[in-house]
Amino acid sequence: RQAALLLLDLLLTAQPPNQQAQSPASCLHYSGDFDLAGLKIATYLLERYPSRCHLWRFDPESYVKALHDKGVPANSADLAALSNLPEIFAPLVAVMQEKGKWAYQEGITRLLLEDVGRRQIQA
């Protein structure tokens, strides 16, 4: 974990030649699992890299696609804990609490690959 954060710190603070010091050199597009841990990781990264971390396919529509009518049942305590996350997650949290299930990033792999192929990372 520490090694990954060190690498992200280095990547996100490096400035390309001829670039102004205050403009961001790189940014991070985070897409993760649709569960309490995935949202906590997203929260941490948004707080650690506030101007450089952007959520990617981390929205209600992507969550529903990731479910594929399956998902993993979530316990009520973890579903309730979602309400303690930042307001940016409110629309996603509402749908997750309604469905009562976790979904995993592998369920939207095709969408992520399509975004990369188009070189169009969507929030």
N, CA, C and O atoms as CSV, one atom per row, in Angstrom:
chain,resi,resn,atom,element,x,y,z
A,1,ARG,N,N,0.821,-1.194,0.000
A,1,ARG,CA,C,0.000,0.000,0.000
A,1,ARG,C,C,0.867,1.260,0.000
A,1,ARG,O,O,0.624,2.184,-0.777
A,2,GLN,N,N,1.869,1.295,0.866
A,2,GLN,CA,C,2.753,2.470,0.926
A,2,GLN,C,C,3.497,2.662,-0.392
A,2,GLN,O,O,3.685,3.791,-0.847
A,3,ALA,N,N,3.920,1.557,-1.001
A,3,ALA,CA,C,4.639,1.653,-2.270
A,3,ALA,C,C,3.731,2.236,-3.349
A,3,ALA,O,O,4.172,3.061,-4.149
A,4,ALA,N,N,2.483,1.819,-3.376
A,4,ALA,CA,C,1.539,2.339,-4.362
A,4,ALA,C,C,1.312,3.836,-4.160
A,4,ALA,O,O,1.256,4.592,-5.130
A,5,LEU,N,N,1.183,4.263,-2.911
A,5,LEU,CA,C,0.985,5.694,-2.634
A,5,LEU,C,C,2.223,6.502,-3.000
A,5,LEU,O,O,2.112,7.609,-3.528
A,6,LEU,N,N,3.382,5.958,-2.725
A,6,LEU,CA,C,4.625,6.643,-3.101
A,6,LEU,C,C,4.693,6.812,-4.615
A,6,LEU,O,O,5.034,7.885,-5.114
A,7,LEU,N,N,4.368,5.752,-5.337
A,7,LEU,CA,C,4.376,5.832,-6.797
A,7,LEU,C,C,3.367,6.868,-7.287
A,7,LEU,O,O,3.689,7.677,-8.158
A,8,LEU,N,N,2.160,6.855,-6.744
A,8,LEU,CA,C,1.158,7.851,-7.137
A,8,LEU,C,C,1.633,9.259,-6.817
A,8,LEU,O,O,1.463,10.169,-7.628
A,9,ASP,N,N,2.225,9.446,-5.647
A,9,ASP,CA,C,2.760,10.764,-5.285
A,9,ASP,C,C,3.779,11.233,-6.317
A,9,ASP,O,O,3.745,12.381,-6.759
A,10,LEU,N,N,4.674,10.344,-6.690
A,10,LEU,CA,C,5.710,10.699,-7.671
A,10,LEU,C,C,5.103,11.008,-9.031
A,10,LEU,O,O,5.476,11.993,-9.670
A,11,LEU,N,N,4.179,10.180,-9.473
A,11,LEU,CA,C,3.555,10.386,-10.778
A,11,LEU,C,C,2.718,11.666,-10.827
A,11,LEU,O,O,2.705,12.370,-11.837
A,12,LEU,N,N,2.036,11.953,-9.752
A,12,LEU,CA,C,1.126,13.087,-9.758
A,12,LEU,C,C,1.782,14.413,-9.407
A,12,LEU,O,O,1.168,15.467,-9.569
A,13,THR,N,N,3.013,14.376,-8.934
A,13,THR,CA,C,3.693,15.633,-8.632
A,13,THR,C,C,4.788,15.967,-9.627
A,13,THR,O,O,5.345,17.064,-9.589
A,14,ALA,N,N,5.102,15.043,-10.512
A,14,ALA,CA,C,6.133,15.312,-11.523
A,14,ALA,C,C,5.621,16.355,-12.514
A,14,ALA,O,O,4.460,16.314,-12.919
A,15,GLN,N,N,6.465,17.262,-12.891
A,15,GLN,CA,C,6.117,18.289,-13.860
A,15,GLN,C,C,6.864,18.042,-15.170
A,15,GLN,O,O,8.091,17.947,-15.172
A,16,PRO,N,N,6.136,17.938,-16.284
A,16,PRO,CA,C,6.828,17.811,-17.566
A,16,PRO,C,C,7.633,19.070,-17.861
A,16,PRO,O,O,7.313,20.141,-17.346
A,17,PRO,N,N,8.671,18.955,-18.682
A,17,PRO,CA,C,9.452,20.144,-19.048
A,17,PRO,C,C,8.550,21.214,-19.667
A,17,PRO,O,O,7.566,20.898,-20.336
A,18,ASN,N,N,8.897,22.475,-19.438
A,18,ASN,CA,C,8.185,23.621,-20.001
A,18,ASN,C,C,6.737,23.741,-19.521
A,18,ASN,O,O,5.914,24.329,-20.222
A,19,GLN,N,N,6.412,23.210,-18.368
A,19,GLN,CA,C,5.052,23.349,-17.837
A,19,GLN,C,C,5.111,24.194,-16.580
A,19,GLN,O,O,6.036,24.074,-15.776
A,20,GLN,N,N,4.106,25.056,-16.418
A,20,GLN,CA,C,4.063,25.909,-15.245
A,20,GLN,C,C,3.945,25.062,-13.983
A,20,GLN,O,O,3.270,24.033,-13.977
A,21,ALA,N,N,4.596,25.495,-12.933
A,21,ALA,CA,C,4.639,24.728,-11.685
A,21,ALA,C,C,3.256,24.518,-11.072
A,21,ALA,O,O,3.017,23.472,-10.470
A,22,GLN,N,N,2.326,25.490,-11.207
A,22,GLN,CA,C,1.044,25.326,-10.542
A,22,GLN,C,C,0.032,24.522,-11.357
A,22,GLN,O,O,-1.026,24.177,-10.829
A,23,SER,N,N,0.313,24.217,-12.602
A,23,SER,CA,C,-0.655,23.438,-13.376
A,23,SER,C,C,-0.384,21.943,-13.207
A,23,SER,O,O,0.770,21.522,-13.143
A,24,PRO,N,N,-1.449,21.146,-13.135
A,24,PRO,CA,C,-1.245,19.719,-12.903
A,24,PRO,C,C,-0.555,19.035,-14.077
A,24,PRO,O,O,-0.911,19.248,-15.236
A,25,ALA,N,N,0.425,18.219,-13.760
A,25,ALA,CA,C,1.145,17.486,-14.784
A,25,ALA,C,C,0.387,16.229,-15.176
A,25,ALA,O,O,0.348,15.858,-16.349
A,26,SER,N,N,-0.196,15.597,-14.222
A,26,SER,CA,C,-0.879,14.330,-14.441
A,26,SER,C,C,-2.133,14.291,-13.586
A,26,SER,O,O,-2.280,15.046,-12.625
A,27,CYS,N,N,-3.021,13.402,-13.956
A,27,CYS,CA,C,-4.188,13.198,-13.111
A,27,CYS,C,C,-4.463,11.709,-13.004
A,27,CYS,O,O,-3.972,10.907,-13.799
A,28,LEU,N,N,-5.244,11.365,-12.020
A,28,LEU,CA,C,-5.580,9.987,-11.720
A,28,LEU,C,C,-7.072,9.805,-11.953
A,28,LEU,O,O,-7.889,10.567,-11.435
A,29,HIS,N,N,-7.419,8.795,-12.734
A,29,HIS,CA,C,-8.822,8.442,-12.946
A,29,HIS,C,C,-9.063,7.152,-12.181
A,29,HIS,O,O,-8.528,6.099,-12.529
A,30,TYR,N,N,-9.878,7.246,-11.130
A,30,TYR,CA,C,-10.108,6.094,-10.267
A,30,TYR,C,C,-11.427,5.409,-10.603
A,30,TYR,O,O,-12.479,6.044,-10.670
A,31,SER,N,N,-11.346,4.116,-10.809
A,31,SER,CA,C,-12.512,3.266,-10.954
A,31,SER,C,C,-12.260,2.056,-10.074
A,31,SER,O,O,-11.196,1.441,-10.146
A,32,GLY,N,N,-13.220,1.719,-9.256
A,32,GLY,CA,C,-13.009,0.602,-8.340
A,32,GLY,C,C,-14.265,-0.188,-8.120
A,32,GLY,O,O,-15.264,-0.010,-8.817
A,33,ASP,N,N,-14.206,-1.065,-7.142
A,33,ASP,CA,C,-15.354,-1.887,-6.809
A,33,ASP,C,C,-16.463,-1.039,-6.197
A,33,ASP,O,O,-16.212,-0.042,-5.521
A,34,PHE,N,N,-17.680,-1.458,-6.453
A,34,PHE,CA,C,-18.855,-0.788,-5.905
A,34,PHE,C,C,-19.226,-1.469,-4.590
A,34,PHE,O,O,-20.238,-2.164,-4.493
A,35,ASP,N,N,-18.393,-1.255,-3.592
A,35,ASP,CA,C,-18.634,-1.757,-2.243
A,35,ASP,C,C,-18.068,-0.731,-1.271
A,35,ASP,O,O,-17.482,0.268,-1.689
A,36,LEU,N,N,-18.240,-0.975,0.021
A,36,LEU,CA,C,-17.796,0.004,1.012
A,36,LEU,C,C,-16.304,0.277,0.894
A,36,LEU,O,O,-15.881,1.432,0.953
A,37,ALA,N,N,-15.507,-0.762,0.731
A,37,ALA,CA,C,-14.053,-0.575,0.612
A,37,ALA,C,C,-13.696,0.231,-0.632
A,37,ALA,O,O,-12.830,1.104,-0.572
A,38,GLY,N,N,-14.350,-0.046,-1.757
A,38,GLY,CA,C,-14.066,0.690,-2.994
A,38,GLY,C,C,-14.390,2.167,-2.865
A,38,GLY,O,O,-13.651,3.015,-3.364
A,39,LEU,N,N,-15.489,2.476,-2.199
A,39,LEU,CA,C,-15.858,3.877,-1.997
A,39,LEU,C,C,-14.951,4.558,-0.978
A,39,LEU,O,O,-14.692,5.757,-1.087
A,40,LYS,N,N,-14.467,3.813,0.008
A,40,LYS,CA,C,-13.520,4.389,0.961
A,40,LYS,C,C,-12.191,4.697,0.275
A,40,LYS,O,O,-11.571,5.721,0.563
A,41,ILE,N,N,-11.750,3.829,-0.621
A,41,ILE,CA,C,-10.522,4.088,-1.377
A,41,ILE,C,C,-10.708,5.336,-2.228
A,41,ILE,O,O,-9.829,6.197,-2.276
A,42,ALA,N,N,-11.854,5.433,-2.902
A,42,ALA,CA,C,-12.133,6.610,-3.725
A,42,ALA,C,C,-12.107,7.880,-2.882
A,42,ALA,O,O,-11.542,8.893,-3.294
A,43,THR,N,N,-12.717,7.824,-1.703
A,43,THR,CA,C,-12.737,8.975,-0.794
A,43,THR,C,C,-11.316,9.379,-0.418
A,43,THR,O,O,-10.969,10.560,-0.454
A,44,TYR,N,N,-10.505,8.401,-0.060
A,44,TYR,CA,C,-9.126,8.672,0.341
A,44,TYR,C,C,-8.346,9.326,-0.803
A,44,TYR,O,O,-7.633,10.308,-0.592
A,45,LEU,N,N,-8.484,8.778,-2.013
A,45,LEU,CA,C,-7.744,9.327,-3.151
A,45,LEU,C,C,-8.225,10.733,-3.511
A,45,LEU,O,O,-7.415,11.593,-3.856
A,46,LEU,N,N,-9.537,10.971,-3.433
A,46,LEU,CA,C,-10.061,12.317,-3.703
A,46,LEU,C,C,-9.529,13.331,-2.688
A,46,LEU,O,O,-9.253,14.480,-3.035
A,47,GLU,N,N,-9.388,12.894,-1.428
A,47,GLU,CA,C,-8.870,13.789,-0.388
A,47,GLU,C,C,-7.364,13.989,-0.533
A,47,GLU,O,O,-6.864,15.095,-0.325
A,48,ARG,N,N,-6.646,12.939,-0.884
A,48,ARG,CA,C,-5.180,13.019,-1.004
A,48,ARG,C,C,-4.761,13.815,-2.244
A,48,ARG,O,O,-3.772,14.547,-2.211
A,49,TYR,N,N,-5.518,13.669,-3.336
A,49,TYR,CA,C,-5.195,14.337,-4.603
A,49,TYR,C,C,-6.410,15.129,-5.072
A,49,TYR,O,O,-6.990,14.797,-6.107
A,50,PRO,N,N,-6.809,16.167,-4.339
A,50,PRO,CA,C,-8.082,16.846,-4.610
A,50,PRO,C,C,-8.239,17.427,-6.014
A,50,PRO,O,O,-9.347,17.411,-6.551
A,51,SER,N,N,-7.210,17.921,-6.602
A,51,SER,CA,C,-7.360,18.505,-7.936
A,51,SER,C,C,-6.925,17.548,-9.044
A,51,SER,O,O,-7.044,17.868,-10.226
A,52,ARG,N,N,-6.431,16.395,-8.667
A,52,ARG,CA,C,-5.891,15.476,-9.678
A,52,ARG,C,C,-6.583,14.125,-9.740
A,52,ARG,O,O,-6.318,13.343,-10.653
A,53,CYS,N,N,-7.450,13.837,-8.804
A,53,CYS,CA,C,-8.157,12.560,-8.805
A,53,CYS,C,C,-9.568,12.780,-9.332
A,53,CYS,O,O,-10.295,13.655,-8.860
A,54,HIS,N,N,-9.938,11.978,-10.309
A,54,HIS,CA,C,-11.264,12.067,-10.926
A,54,HIS,C,C,-11.882,10.675,-10.927
A,54,HIS,O,O,-11.209,9.684,-11.210
A,55,LEU,N,N,-13.146,10.615,-10.613
A,55,LEU,CA,C,-13.845,9.337,-10.609
A,55,LEU,C,C,-14.155,8.924,-12.049
A,55,LEU,O,O,-14.558,9.749,-12.869
A,56,TRP,N,N,-13.964,7.646,-12.340
A,56,TRP,CA,C,-14.151,7.119,-13.689
A,56,TRP,C,C,-15.115,5.944,-13.624
A,56,TRP,O,O,-14.830,4.920,-13.004
A,57,ARG,N,N,-16.257,6.112,-14.274
A,57,ARG,CA,C,-17.279,5.076,-14.291
A,57,ARG,C,C,-17.635,4.638,-12.874
A,57,ARG,O,O,-17.817,3.452,-12.596
A,58,PHE,N,N,-17.727,5.613,-11.998
A,58,PHE,CA,C,-18.049,5.373,-10.594
A,58,PHE,C,C,-19.338,6.117,-10.304
A,58,PHE,O,O,-19.371,7.048,-9.499
A,59,ASP,N,N,-20.400,5.689,-10.974
A,59,ASP,CA,C,-21.682,6.374,-10.929
A,59,ASP,C,C,-22.806,5.347,-10.884
A,59,ASP,O,O,-22.560,4.156,-11.078
A,60,PRO,N,N,-24.038,5.789,-10.628
A,60,PRO,CA,C,-25.156,4.842,-10.524
A,60,PRO,C,C,-25.349,3.975,-11.771
A,60,PRO,O,O,-25.590,2.773,-11.660
A,61,GLU,N,N,-25.244,4.571,-12.936
A,61,GLU,CA,C,-25.444,3.817,-14.183
A,61,GLU,C,C,-24.401,2.698,-14.326
A,61,GLU,O,O,-24.746,1.572,-14.685
A,62,SER,N,N,-23.157,3.002,-14.052
A,62,SER,CA,C,-22.102,1.989,-14.150
A,62,SER,C,C,-22.291,0.910,-13.094
A,62,SER,O,O,-22.053,-0.269,-13.355
A,63,TYR,N,N,-22.722,1.315,-11.898
A,63,TYR,CA,C,-22.993,0.340,-10.834
A,63,TYR,C,C,-24.047,-0.662,-11.275
A,63,TYR,O,O,-23.866,-1.869,-11.112
A,64,VAL,N,N,-25.148,-0.170,-11.830
A,64,VAL,CA,C,-26.227,-1.053,-12.265
A,64,VAL,C,C,-25.734,-1.993,-13.365
A,64,VAL,O,O,-26.090,-3.172,-13.381
A,65,LYS,N,N,-24.925,-1.480,-14.272
A,65,LYS,CA,C,-24.363,-2.343,-15.322
A,65,LYS,C,C,-23.435,-3.395,-14.716
A,65,LYS,O,O,-23.398,-4.532,-15.185
A,66,ALA,N,N,-22.694,-3.027,-13.687
A,66,ALA,CA,C,-21.773,-3.965,-13.043
A,66,ALA,C,C,-22.524,-5.068,-12.309
A,66,ALA,O,O,-22.005,-6.173,-12.152
A,67,LEU,N,N,-23.732,-4.779,-11.861
A,67,LEU,CA,C,-24.531,-5.777,-11.145
A,67,LEU,C,C,-24.893,-6.973,-12.026
A,67,LEU,O,O,-24.820,-8.120,-11.584
A,68,HIS,N,N,-25.278,-6.706,-13.251
A,68,HIS,CA,C,-25.712,-7.778,-14.163
A,68,HIS,C,C,-26.722,-8.702,-13.483
A,68,HIS,O,O,-26.650,-9.923,-13.623
A,69,ASP,N,N,-27.665,-8.108,-12.743
A,69,ASP,CA,C,-28.703,-8.864,-12.025
A,69,ASP,C,C,-28.133,-9.872,-11.028
A,69,ASP,O,O,-28.829,-10.804,-10.624
A,70,LYS,N,N,-26.900,-9.695,-10.640
A,70,LYS,CA,C,-26.299,-10.597,-9.659
A,70,LYS,C,C,-25.905,-9.780,-8.446
A,70,LYS,O,O,-26.741,-9.442,-7.608
A,71,GLY,N,N,-24.644,-9.473,-8.363
A,71,GLY,CA,C,-24.155,-8.740,-7.214
A,71,GLY,C,C,-23.998,-9.646,-6.014
A,71,GLY,O,O,-24.397,-10.810,-6.032
A,72,VAL,N,N,-23.422,-9.099,-4.990
A,72,VAL,CA,C,-23.178,-9.825,-3.746
A,72,VAL,C,C,-23.978,-9.137,-2.650
A,72,VAL,O,O,-23.826,-7.931,-2.453
A,73,PRO,N,N,-24.818,-9.858,-1.936
A,73,PRO,CA,C,-25.596,-9.213,-0.875
A,73,PRO,C,C,-24.689,-8.500,0.132
A,73,PRO,O,O,-23.669,-9.038,0.562
A,74,ALA,N,N,-25.081,-7.289,0.491
A,74,ALA,CA,C,-24.315,-6.486,1.453
A,74,ALA,C,C,-25.031,-6.521,2.788
A,74,ALA,O,O,-26.260,-6.561,2.845
A,75,ASN,N,N,-24.252,-6.505,3.870
A,75,ASN,CA,C,-24.909,-6.487,5.179
A,75,ASN,C,C,-25.398,-5.065,5.479
A,75,ASN,O,O,-24.864,-4.085,4.960
A,76,SER,N,N,-26.404,-4.982,6.311
A,76,SER,CA,C,-27.065,-3.706,6.571
A,76,SER,C,C,-26.150,-2.679,7.233
A,76,SER,O,O,-26.285,-1.481,6.983
A,77,ALA,N,N,-25.225,-3.130,8.070
A,77,ALA,CA,C,-24.305,-2.185,8.725
A,77,ALA,C,C,-23.404,-1.505,7.697
A,77,ALA,O,O,-23.186,-0.295,7.768
A,78,ASP,N,N,-22.882,-2.274,6.743
A,78,ASP,CA,C,-22.028,-1.688,5.704
A,78,ASP,C,C,-22.831,-0.772,4.789
A,78,ASP,O,O,-22.347,0.285,4.385
A,79,LEU,N,N,-24.058,-1.174,4.462
A,79,LEU,CA,C,-24.907,-0.305,3.634
A,79,LEU,C,C,-25.193,1.009,4.347
A,79,LEU,O,O,-25.207,2.068,3.719
A,80,ALA,N,N,-25.421,0.946,5.647
A,80,ALA,CA,C,-25.668,2.163,6.426
A,80,ALA,C,C,-24.416,3.034,6.466
A,80,ALA,O,O,-24.516,4.261,6.427
A,81,ALA,N,N,-23.243,2.418,6.543
A,81,ALA,CA,C,-21.978,3.170,6.604
A,81,ALA,C,C,-21.740,3.980,5.333
A,81,ALA,O,O,-21.006,4.968,5.361
A,82,LEU,N,N,-22.347,3.578,4.229
A,82,LEU,CA,C,-22.203,4.338,2.981
A,82,LEU,C,C,-22.693,5.772,3.150
A,82,LEU,O,O,-22.202,6.678,2.477
A,83,SER,N,N,-23.643,5.981,4.031
A,83,SER,CA,C,-24.210,7.320,4.250
A,83,SER,C,C,-23.201,8.292,4.864
A,83,SER,O,O,-23.421,9.503,4.848
A,84,ASN,N,N,-22.107,7.775,5.399
A,84,ASN,CA,C,-21.085,8.630,6.011
A,84,ASN,C,C,-20.050,9.129,5.001
A,84,ASN,O,O,-19.139,9.876,5.359
A,85,LEU,N,N,-20.191,8.722,3.765
A,85,LEU,CA,C,-19.233,9.128,2.736
A,85,LEU,C,C,-19.549,10.534,2.231
A,85,LEU,O,O,-20.652,11.033,2.452
A,86,PRO,N,N,-18.595,11.182,1.556
A,86,PRO,CA,C,-18.822,12.543,1.049
A,86,PRO,C,C,-20.024,12.637,0.100
A,86,PRO,O,O,-20.429,11.656,-0.524
A,87,GLU,N,N,-20.563,13.818,0.017
A,87,GLU,CA,C,-21.760,14.106,-0.776
A,87,GLU,C,C,-21.599,13.717,-2.254
A,87,GLU,O,O,-22.587,13.394,-2.913
A,88,ILE,N,N,-20.390,13.745,-2.769
A,88,ILE,CA,C,-20.167,13.395,-4.178
A,88,ILE,C,C,-20.685,11.998,-4.498
A,88,ILE,O,O,-21.019,11.706,-5.646
A,89,PHE,N,N,-20.751,11.140,-3.495
A,89,PHE,CA,C,-21.199,9.766,-3.699
A,89,PHE,C,C,-22.705,9.585,-3.472
A,89,PHE,O,O,-23.212,8.479,-3.659
A,90,ALA,N,N,-23.421,10.616,-3.083
A,90,ALA,CA,C,-24.832,10.492,-2.706
A,90,ALA,C,C,-25.693,9.777,-3.756
A,90,ALA,O,O,-26.445,8.874,-3.391
A,91,PRO,N,N,-25.614,10.143,-5.049
A,91,PRO,CA,C,-26.452,9.441,-6.031
A,91,PRO,C,C,-26.111,7.946,-6.126
A,91,PRO,O,O,-27.004,7.104,-6.217
A,92,LEU,N,N,-24.826,7.630,-6.105
A,92,LEU,CA,C,-24.398,6.236,-6.165
A,92,LEU,C,C,-24.817,5.487,-4.906
A,92,LEU,O,O,-25.326,4.369,-4.991
A,93,VAL,N,N,-24.608,6.089,-3.747
A,93,VAL,CA,C,-24.965,5.460,-2.474
A,93,VAL,C,C,-26.463,5.159,-2.428
A,93,VAL,O,O,-26.865,4.093,-1.960
A,94,ALA,N,N,-27.276,6.073,-2.902
A,94,ALA,CA,C,-28.728,5.864,-2.874
A,94,ALA,C,C,-29.120,4.609,-3.658
A,94,ALA,O,O,-29.944,3.817,-3.201
A,95,VAL,N,N,-28.533,4.437,-4.824
A,95,VAL,CA,C,-28.861,3.265,-5.652
A,95,VAL,C,C,-28.295,2.001,-5.020
A,95,VAL,O,O,-28.953,0.961,-5.027
A,96,MET,N,N,-27.096,2.076,-4.478
A,96,MET,CA,C,-26.500,0.906,-3.831
A,96,MET,C,C,-27.325,0.467,-2.627
A,96,MET,O,O,-27.529,-0.729,-2.417
A,97,GLN,N,N,-27.798,1.422,-1.840
A,97,GLN,CA,C,-28.620,1.083,-0.677
A,97,GLN,C,C,-29.971,0.511,-1.106
A,97,GLN,O,O,-30.507,-0.389,-0.460
A,98,GLU,N,N,-30.508,1.037,-2.190
A,98,GLU,CA,C,-31.778,0.513,-2.713
A,98,GLU,C,C,-31.625,-0.941,-3.172
A,98,GLU,O,O,-32.471,-1.783,-2.871
A,99,LYS,N,N,-30.549,-1.228,-3.897
A,99,LYS,CA,C,-30.326,-2.582,-4.418
A,99,LYS,C,C,-29.838,-3.533,-3.334
A,99,LYS,O,O,-30.113,-4.732,-3.390
A,100,GLY,N,N,-29.112,-3.005,-2.341
A,100,GLY,CA,C,-28.634,-3.837,-1.248
A,100,GLY,C,C,-27.551,-4.819,-1.619
A,100,GLY,O,O,-27.364,-5.840,-0.957
A,101,LYS,N,N,-26.833,-4.500,-2.694
A,101,LYS,CA,C,-25.794,-5.415,-3.176
A,101,LYS,C,C,-24.524,-4.659,-3.549
A,101,LYS,O,O,-24.547,-3.483,-3.914
A,102,TRP,N,N,-23.416,-5.389,-3.441
A,102,TRP,CA,C,-22.140,-4.878,-3.936
A,102,TRP,C,C,-21.980,-5.373,-5.370
A,102,TRP,O,O,-22.498,-6.427,-5.739
A,103,ALA,N,N,-21.265,-4.607,-6.158
A,103,ALA,CA,C,-20.925,-5.017,-7.525
A,103,ALA,C,C,-19.442,-4.746,-7.711
A,103,ALA,O,O,-18.858,-3.905,-7.027
A,104,TYR,N,N,-18.851,-5.460,-8.633
A,104,TYR,CA,C,-17.408,-5.359,-8.782
A,104,TYR,C,C,-17.018,-4.800,-10.140
A,104,TYR,O,O,-17.738,-4.939,-11.129
A,105,GLN,N,N,-15.869,-4.174,-10.152
A,105,GLN,CA,C,-15.361,-3.478,-11.322
A,105,GLN,C,C,-15.288,-4.391,-12.543
A,105,GLN,O,O,-15.441,-3.926,-13.672
A,106,GLU,N,N,-15.058,-5.669,-12.330
A,106,GLU,CA,C,-14.981,-6.598,-13.455
A,106,GLU,C,C,-16.265,-6.590,-14.281
A,106,GLU,O,O,-16.247,-6.930,-15.464
A,107,GLY,N,N,-17.371,-6.205,-13.664
A,107,GLY,CA,C,-18.645,-6.143,-14.371
A,107,GLY,C,C,-18.736,-5.027,-15.394
A,107,GLY,O,O,-19.631,-5.028,-16.240
A,108,ILE,N,N,-17.815,-4.072,-15.326
A,108,ILE,CA,C,-17.809,-2.982,-16.319
A,108,ILE,C,C,-16.496,-2.938,-17.100
A,108,ILE,O,O,-16.147,-1.913,-17.685
A,109,THR,N,N,-15.781,-4.050,-17.102
A,109,THR,CA,C,-14.492,-4.095,-17.815
A,109,THR,C,C,-14.642,-3.665,-19.262
A,109,THR,O,O,-13.825,-2.898,-19.771
A,110,ARG,N,N,-15.680,-4.151,-19.927
A,110,ARG,CA,C,-15.888,-3.800,-21.339
A,110,ARG,C,C,-16.012,-2.284,-21.504
A,110,ARG,O,O,-15.423,-1.713,-22.421
A,111,LEU,N,N,-16.774,-1.630,-20.623
A,111,LEU,CA,C,-16.935,-0.172,-20.707
A,111,LEU,C,C,-15.615,0.552,-20.494
A,111,LEU,O,O,-15.307,1.513,-21.199
A,112,LEU,N,N,-14.835,0.090,-19.523
A,112,LEU,CA,C,-13.538,0.710,-19.248
A,112,LEU,C,C,-12.610,0.573,-20.446
A,112,LEU,O,O,-11.929,1.526,-20.828
A,113,LEU,N,N,-12.588,-0.624,-21.038
A,113,LEU,CA,C,-11.740,-0.850,-22.213
A,113,LEU,C,C,-12.188,0.001,-23.403
A,113,LEU,O,O,-11.360,0.515,-24.156
A,114,GLU,N,N,-13.491,0.141,-23.563
A,114,GLU,CA,C,-13.994,1.000,-24.642
A,114,GLU,C,C,-13.560,2.446,-24.426
A,114,GLU,O,O,-13.159,3.119,-25.375
A,115,ASP,N,N,-13.637,2.930,-23.187
A,115,ASP,CA,C,-13.185,4.292,-22.880
A,115,ASP,C,C,-11.716,4.466,-23.227
A,115,ASP,O,O,-11.326,5.461,-23.839
A,116,VAL,N,N,-10.907,3.496,-22.834
A,116,VAL,CA,C,-9.473,3.579,-23.111
A,116,VAL,C,C,-9.225,3.536,-24.618
A,116,VAL,O,O,-8.400,4.289,-25.135
A,117,GLY,N,N,-9.935,2.663,-25.317
A,117,GLY,CA,C,-9.776,2.563,-26.767
A,117,GLY,C,C,-10.136,3.850,-27.485
A,117,GLY,O,O,-9.524,4.200,-28.495
A,118,ARG,N,N,-11.131,4.555,-26.962
A,118,ARG,CA,C,-11.537,5.852,-27.546
A,118,ARG,C,C,-10.705,6.995,-26.988
A,118,ARG,O,O,-10.824,8.141,-27.422
A,119,ARG,N,N,-9.861,6.661,-26.018
A,119,ARG,CA,C,-9.081,7.676,-25.303
A,119,ARG,C,C,-10.005,8.724,-24.695
A,119,ARG,O,O,-9.724,9.922,-24.691
A,120,GLN,N,N,-11.115,8.214,-24.186
A,120,GLN,CA,C,-12.126,9.094,-23.592
A,120,GLN,C,C,-12.513,8.521,-22.238
A,120,GLN,O,O,-13.404,7.677,-22.139
A,121,ILE,N,N,-11.844,8.982,-21.212
A,121,ILE,CA,C,-12.145,8.535,-19.861
A,121,ILE,C,C,-13.303,9.385,-19.366
A,121,ILE,O,O,-13.208,10.612,-19.329
A,122,GLN,N,N,-14.396,8.734,-18.987
A,122,GLN,CA,C,-15.580,9.444,-18.539
A,122,GLN,C,C,-15.685,9.396,-17.031
A,122,GLN,O,O,-15.316,8.413,-16.389
A,123,ALA,N,N,-16.194,10.471,-16.489
A,123,ALA,CA,C,-16.420,10.541,-15.043
A,123,ALA,C,C,-17.589,9.668,-14.663
A,123,ALA,O,O,-17.943,9.589,-13.487
